[in-house]
Amino acid sequence: MTDRPTVDDRFTVPLAGVDVDEQTRCAHYSTDRDVIAIRFPCCNAYYPCFRCHEAIAEHPTEQWPRDRFDEPAVLCGRCRSTLSVREYLDCEHECPNCGAAFNPGCLTHSPRYFHG
């Protein structure tokens, strides 16, 4: 285990997780619409979900502070574009760059990732 995940050669960002596929689905969330990874500000690495972070990182999870919502923080696993927190929260469950559908259920976990 390490605080610094290695860069998966399929992605251009530091991404780690448990059984991550080519579109960022993981062992915990693997539907057709589970195609995002979130950059955690505590380690500056992307993970498909909070459970992957808990399994791999050796530190507590930190949430994105509101004053940083314009920074790149969400990776679309389909087109590999990055969205700011604000863009992600406002995109209505669809990547604004490629149209990929995002899982609307992820928003129920948003307090784990983003300060309200």
Secondary structure, 3 states (H helix, E strand, C coil): CCCCCCCCCCCCCCECCCCCCCCCCCCCCCCCCCCEEEEECCCCEEECCHHHHHHHCCCCCCCECHHHCCCEEEEECCCCCEEEHHHHHHCCCECCCCCCECCHHHHHHHHHHECC
